[in-house]
Amino acid sequence: MYQYTEFDRQFVKARAAQYRDQLERNLAGTLGDEEFKPLRLQNGWYIQRYAPMLRVAVPYGELSSTQLRVLATIARDYDQPSAALLNEAQATQDKLGAIPLPGGLSAVSKLTTGYGHFTTRTNVQFNWIPLVKSADVMDLLASVNMHGIQTSGNCIRNITTDERAGIAVDEIADPRPFCEILRQWSTLHPEFAFLPRKFKISVNGAREDRAAIAWYDVGLQLRHNDAGELGFKVLVGGGMGRTPTISTVVREFLPWNQIMNYLEAVIRVYNRYGRRDNSWKARIKILVKAEGQRYIDQVEAEYLQIIEHDGAPHTITQAELDRATASFVPPALNCDRKSADAKIANILRAAAEDDIEFGRWLTRNVAPHKNPDLRIVTLSFKRLGQAPGDATAAQLDIAADLADQFSAGEARVTHEQNLLLPWVRCDQLPELWKAARKAGLARPNIGLLTDMIACPGGDFCSLANARSLPIAEAITRRYQDLDELHDLGEIDLHISGCINSCGHHHSGHIGILGVDKDGKEWYQVTLGGADGSTLSGPATPGKVVGPSFSAAEVPEVIEAVLETYQSLRQSADADGRSETFIATLRRVGIEPFKVAANGARFSASAKSAPEEQAA
């Protein structure tokens, strides 16, 4: 993972000290709330429904075991509101009432504290830290080279990439050195500190798009041209929210050393012409969609100006790339290549035959590695009774221990809100599995229905129209049978509590969106979305299957959709693999699923109100 320099460390500590000064002046009344707001936002501090929320930057998702333990300390010691505030928040929550579910059950939102939350952009959030303690938290983060710089505000946000960067078997080039160069260039960039809206960049270095680049303001795909030269395919104008938009390719190939000069042109044109009168229409996707080729022409003209007249000031030299690359040194691991292949094969075969659950874990949670003696292992943070992506202080400590013991002290946050161990020796897989299973982090459901993405929703977010976590809990509870989950196969289920799409519902094979209708919580269901991966196919927004559903109807709707899939999918191939959900949906079209979903509405109504039906 990235090795911080002395300059990096001093920069982060200076930023923490600057924030402390700003906070103290705000608390003393000499810096007004409106003046303080943009300052705290660009350090990652929001004011949410009940309390401040901190978003901690995790560049490229990489966390050391030391950093994980500091996050655990923050969860344990600082993510703790006063009893009065928690009681007040729970009373407000109780007024919303339980969400009725089929079979006479109900989902109640019980507010909890003392945990971190992994986000889809590989950051970590905390929901209950009192603002008066926020500077102490920033100092604690700075002590392990962490911060919240530009995780909020109308600036260039945390740059993301594939969680397998540097270790993927299908990698074209490691994207992390380029990401780090861009991070250093964009951090506190004076021209781009107050853009029309937030700006997000994602970089993918593999043949498989695991970074969802087509959904970003700027997506960068590393590739080689016909001459074998390395460069980027540049996409601009993707985004979710109220207007889901797939990005436009503006350059099929850009030499790698020109990427900062070109990005400067892309963002400068956006900064110049992006709307500032309407926050819903201020994202770059609106500008690109409205202007089309004219936007691209403006970018090319600006780029030409930067190259020919300004002297291409941000051209990346080979020495600079080498410097950044040297900051991502693989750990030294003791792997015996002489007998590794045979030994590992025998260990894994015997263990898998002995325990079906271990065999499933090997299939779902373990992936190939660039180094054939190693494997990539995902720890599942999707379990009954815990919101997707949440990690308690104890779990963060356990993850740090597992990283130390099995992964050279490193873990990575994934887009799907789990943790990944990137440096696991093959012969240690049985031991790791036993330790992870004991900790409740080895459920073999990666990529399956219950490995869902969900935002915090109305339980915490002041922007949300509806609660997403009780819906996630209800679906998780319904699909606990591992045989059933594995039979259903790979399904991306994404849940958002509002149109801002923090749960990425647009890109889910099944998407659920919380909406407000007459002051009540309702949910819109979409089908057929894709993030751009090989399994999902080209990035595509899902299609709405009908009018919004009540909370009680949603589990019935999901069940009806999945039963329709099972009845329509093609039988298993020679390798025993059945047609996937998304492949079946694309083959037969949305109509059978739409009919099933809308039919489930009446079934759910009948189950939830049998006395009314009898009357």
N, C-alpha and C positions, 0 to 999 in steps of 0.2 A: 504494500500500500504506500501512499505518498509519504515521503519523509520530509517533515517540515524543516525549513532552514531557520537560522537565527533571526533573519529578517521577518519571516512569517510569524514566528513566535512573538516578537516584539510588536508587530503590527496588530495582532489579535489582542494582546494585553493592553496596548494603547487605546484600541477601540473600546474595550471594556471599561477602562478608566474614564474615557470620554463619556460613555453612557452613564456611569455613576454620577458624574458631575451634572449631566442633564437631568437625571432623575432627582437628585437632591435639590436642584433649583426648582423643579416642578413641585415637589412636595413642600418646599418652603414658600411657594406662591410667587416666585420671581420669574418663572418661565411658565406661561399660560398653557392650558391643556391643548389648545389648537396649535400653538407653536411646538409643543412637545410631541404631538401626535405623529408627524412625519419622521421625527427622530427615533421614536420608539419602534415605529413600524419597520424602518430600515435596519433595525436590530432584531426583528423577529417577534415583537410584542404586540399582540392584538388585545382588544377588549371584547370578550365574547358574551354569551347570554348571561352567565353568572359570575365569571371571573376572568382575569387575564389568561391568554393562551400564548405560550412560547413555542415558536418553531425554530428548532436547532438545525443548522445546515449540516448535511453529511455528504460532502462532495463524493460523487461516484458511488455512494452507498457504503463506503469503506469505513469500518470501525475497528479500532484495536480493542483488545480485552480491557486495557486500562480505561479507555473512553467509555466502554460499556459499563464498567463499574462506577464511573462518575455519573452516568445517566441513571444508574440504579440509586445512587445517593440522592440525586435530585428528586427522583420519584418518591423515595422513602422520607426524605427530610424536608423537602420544599413543596412538593405537590400536595399540600395539606392545608386547605382553607380553615378558617376558624369554624368552630362548631356552629356558631350562630349563622354564618353564611351558608354552610352546608345544609342546615335544617331549613333555612329560608328557600334555598334552591330546590330541595326535595319537596317542600310544601307546594311550590309553584309547579313542579313536575307532576305531583299527585293530582293537581287540579285538571291536568290534561286527561287523566284517567288511564286505565289499562287499555291496551289494544286487544279487542276481542278476536279470538282465533277459532277455527273449526273445532268441533268436539267439546265445546264448553270450556276450552282453555283460554287463557289470557296471557299477554306479555306485559310485564310491568317494568318500567324503566327505573331501576334502582341506581342512583348516582353513586359512583365509586371514586376513590382518590388513590394516589400512590402508584401511578403507572405512567409509562410512556406509550406513545401511539406512533407506529410506523406509517408513513404516508406513501401514496403512489409515486411521489417524486423523491423517494428514498431519504426523506428527512425524518426527524423525530419531533413529536409535539407533546406538550404538557398542558393540561387544562385547568389547573387549580393553583398555580403559584401566585401568591399575593404580590402586587406590584411593589410594595415597600421592600420586598426581599429580592426583587429582580436583579439588582446590581450585584448582590452576593452570588446569585446563580451565574451571571455573566463572568464573574471572576473565577468561579469554579470551573466553568467551561474553558476559559482561556488557559487555565493551568494544564489542560490536556489538548491544547491546540484546537479548541472548538469554539463556535460562535453562532450568532443568528444573523450575521450581516447579509442584507439583501435577500432574506427569505420572505420579505413582504415589501410593500411599496411599489410605486410605478417605476421600476428599474429592471435591470437584467437580473433575473432570479438565479437560484442555484442551478448550475448546468448539470444535466443528467446523462447517463449512458447505460449500456447493458451491464447488468449485475455480474455477468461472466467476462467482463472486459479483462484482457490480458491472459485469460485461461481457457477461452472457448476453443473447441476443436475446429470450428468453422470461421475463425477470425482471419480477416484480411489484413488488418493492422490494429495494434492496440490504440483505442481512442483516448485513453486516459491522459497521455502527455499533451495531446491537443486540447482536451478539456481543461487541463490545469493552466496551460498558457492562456486560454480564453478566460478562465476564472480570474487570473491575475490582471489581465487587460480590462475586464469589465468591472472589477470591484472598485467602487467609488469613482467610476468614470464620470468626470464632471459634466460632460455633454449629455450623458444618458441617465442622470440621477432622477430626473422628473419627466419621464416619458408620458404619452397620453394614457397608457395603461401598463400593467405588468407585462413583462416580456420573458418568454421561456425558450430555452435552447436545449435540444437533445441531439446527441451524437451516437451513431452506431458504427461499430467497426467490424461487424460480422456479416456473413451472408444472410443469416436469419435476423430479421429485425425484431430484436427483443427490447428496443428502446422506444417503440411507437412513434417514430420520427414524423410521420405524416400528420400527427395530431398536434404538432407544436408550432409556435410562432415561427421558429426556424428549426428545420430538421437537417442534419448533416450525415450523409452516408459515405463512409470511406470506400474507395474503389480504385481500380487501375484502369487506365485508358488502353487503347490498342497498342500503344508503344510500351506498356508495362509501367508507366509512371503513376505514382500515387497521388491521389487528389480526392476531392469531395464532389458528390452530387448534392446540390443545394436546393432545398424545398422551403418555401416561405408561405405563411398565411394559414396554417392549420389551427384548429382550436375546437373546443367543445362549447359549453355554456348554452345560451339561448339559441345560438345559430351554429350547429355543428358543421364544421367545414374541413374538408381534406385539403392539405397544402398543395400549392402549385410548384412544379419544378421550374426554377428560374435559371439554373445552370446544370447541364448534364455532367460537366467536368470542370472543376476549378483546381489548379495546382495547389497542393497543400500549403505551400509557403505564403499564399495570398489570402488565406481564409480570414484573417483579421481585417485586412484592407477591404475585403468584400463585405464582411459583416458590418463594418463601419458605414459603408454605403447603404446597405439594407436598412439599418436602424436609423441612420440620419434622414433618409427620405421619409420613413415612417414618423420620426419625430417632427419633421417639417409639416407633413400633410395629414397626419392622424387626427381624428376628431377629439376635441377636448370639451365639447359642449354636452356630450351624452355618454355616460360611462358604459352603457350597453353597446354603443357603436364605436368605441374607442380602440378596440383591439386591432392589430395589424391585419387580421383576416378580413375585416370589414373593408379596409382600404384596398387590399389586394383584389377582393371580389368586385368592388365598385370600379376600380380603375383598370384592372386587367393588364393588358400589354403596356399601357401607359405607365403603370407603376414599375414594371420591369425595365422599360426604357429609361426611366428616371434613375433607377438603381445603376444601370450600366453607365449612364452619363456621369453620375457621381463617382462611380468606381474609376472611370477613365480620368476624372479630375484628380482623384487621390493618387493614381499611378503616375500620370504624366506631369502634373503640375505641382503636386504636394510632395513628390519624391518617394511615394509608397512607404510611409514612415513605419507601418506595422508589418512589413514583410518579415516572416519568421526565417531566421537563418538556420542552417544545419546545426550550428553550435548551440543555438537556443533550444532546438528540438532535442538534441542530445542531452542538454542539461536537464530538461523536464523529464526525459525518458529515464535518466539515471536516478530520478527521485522515486521511481516505481520498481524497486529491486525485489525480485522473487525471494522468498525465504530459503535458507539453506536447509534442505531436508535430507535425512538419512534414508535413502531408498536403495535396496540391494537389487540391482538389475539382473544379476546372474540367474537367480531362481525366482524372480518376482512373478513372472507371468504364470508359471505353473502353480506356484504356491498360492497366489491370490485366487486363481481359478478354482482350485480345490477347496480353499476355505469358504469362498462365497457359495459354491455349488452345494457343499455339505450343509452349510448353515441355512440356505434358502429351502432346501428339501426338508430340513428338520422343522422349520417354522414358517407357515404360510404368511404370517404377518410380516416377518422379516423379508420374505421374498417380494411381497407387495411394496415394502418400503424401498427395497433396492430398485424396483421398477419405477416408482412414482417420485421418490425423494432424492435419488442419486443419479447424477448425470456424468457423462464422460468429461475428461480433462485433457488439456493440451499435452500434459505430461502423462503418459500411459500408466505410470505407477500411482497416480493420484486420481481422486474423484471429487466432484462438486456435490455437496450435500446440503439440502434445504431443510431447515427446522420449521415445522408447521406451527404458526401461532393462531390457528383456527380451531377453536375447541368450544364445546357447549358451555354456556355460562360466561363466556368472555367475548367481548366485541372483537370483530376481525381487526387484526393489526395491533391490538393492545398487548402490552407486556408489563407485568408487574415488576416491582423492584426486585423481588426474589428471582423471577424469570430472567431478568437482565443480568443478575449476578451469575445465575446458572449458565446462561449463554456465554458469559465471559470465561467461566471455568471450562466449558466445552471447547471454546476457541483456543484457550491455552493448551489444553490437553491434546486436541486433535487437529488444529488448523493454524499452527504457527502464530497463535495470538491474534488472528484476524477473523472478522465476520463482515458480512455485507447485507444491507437492507435491500430487499427486492421490490420491484414495481407492484408485486402482488401482496405486499405488506407482511412478508415473512423475513426470516434471517437465513443467510446462506453461509456455509463454511467452505471457503475456497481452496483449502490446502490439505485435504484429508487423504492419508495413505490408505491404499486399498486394503492392506492387511489389518487396518484398525477399524474397518467398517462394522464388524460384529460388535466390538466393544463400544463404539460410538452409538450404535443403535440401542444397545441396552441402557446406556447412560441417558440418551435422549428420551427413550420410552419411560424411564423412571421419572423424568422431569415433566412428562406429558407433552413433549415437543416432537414426537416421532410418528404422529398420525399419518398414515400413508395416503394422503388425499391431495397431494400437490397436483394442480391442474384439473382437479375434479370439482364437482358442484359446490361442495362446502369450503373449497379454497377460494372463497368469494372476496371481492373487493367491496368495502363499504366505508363511506365517510361517517364522521360522528353524528351528522344529522341534527335534528331538533333537540336532542338531549343536551347538546352543548352549544351549537352554532346559532348565532342570532340571525343569520340569513336564511336558515332552513325553513321550509314550509311544512315539513313532516319529519317524524322520527324514522330513521333508517335502521337503527340497531335492533329494536324489537322485531322488525321484519326479518333481519338477518338471523336472529335467534330462532324465530319460528321455523324458517326453512332449514336451518342447521339441525334443529330438533327432529324435524320430519325425516331427514335423510342421514340417520346415524348408522344404518346398516352398510358396512363396508362392501359386502357382496353386491348390494344394489348400486352403490356409488361406482364401483369398478365396472359394473355392467353398463351403466349410463355413459361412462367414458369421459373424455375431455369436454368440459363445458365451462365457459367463462361467464360467471354471474356477477354483475356489477350493480351496486345500489348507491344512489345519490339522494340526499334529503332535500335538494332544491335544484333549480335550473343551472346553478353555477357548476355543476357536474364534477365536484371534487371526487366522487366515487366512480367517475368515468363510465356512467351508465350507457352513453352513446356507443361505446366500443365493445360492450358486452354481447356475447352470443344471446344472452338474456339480460336485459337492462330493466331496472326498476327505478322510477323517478318519483319522489314525493312532491305532491302538488297541493295547493290550498283550494278548497271548494266550499264556499259559504262558511268559512272559518273552521272547517274540519279537515282532518288529514285524509288524503286520497292518494292513490298511486297509479302511475301510468306505466304500462309494460311495453317494452320494445323488444324486437327479435331480429337477429341477423347482423348485429354490429360486429366489427372486427378491428383489431389493433394494428394489423399489418404483418403479423407473424405468419410463418408457413402454414401452421394449423388453421389459422383463422382466414387466411387469404388477404387480399388488398384491404387497406384501411377503409372502413365503410361505417356510416352511422346506421343504427338499427331503425326498424320501422315500427311505428305504433300499431298495436293489435286491436285497439278499440277504445271506448271511453274509459276514464279512470276507474279504478277498482277501490273498494274499501279495504282497510287493513285485514279484515276477516276473510276477504275474498282472495287476497294475494297468494297465500300458500296453496289454495285450491287451484288457482290459475296456473301456477308453476307446475303443480302435479299433473294437470290436464295437458299442458304443453309437452311435458316429458313422456307421458303415456302415449301421446300422439306420435312423438318421435320413435318410441319403441315399436309401435305398430307399423310404421312406415319405413324404418331403416332397412337397408339391405343386409343380408346375412353375412356372417363372418367370412373373411377371405382365407387364403391358404395358411396364413400366419395366425389365424384365430381372432383377427381384429374386425369388429363390426364397424359399419359406417358411422362416422361421428355425427353429433347433433348438428353442427354447422353445415356439414356436407349434405345431410338429409334435407335440411331446411332449404338449402340452395337448389337442390335437385327437384324437390316437389313444389317449392314456392311457399309463401307465407299463409295462404288461404286456409288450409286444413288446421293450422295452428291457431289462426285467428278465430275460427269457428269453435275450436275446443276451449280457448281462453274465455270467450264470451259466454259459452255454455256453462263454464264453471261458476260464473257469477250466480246463477240461479241455484246451483248445487250448494254453494257456500251459504247463500241466504236461507235455504231450507234447513241446513244443519244448525245455523246460528239462531234460528227463530222457529223451532218446531211447533211451539204452541200457537203462534200466529198462523202458521200454515194450516194447522188443524181447524182453527176457527174459520 
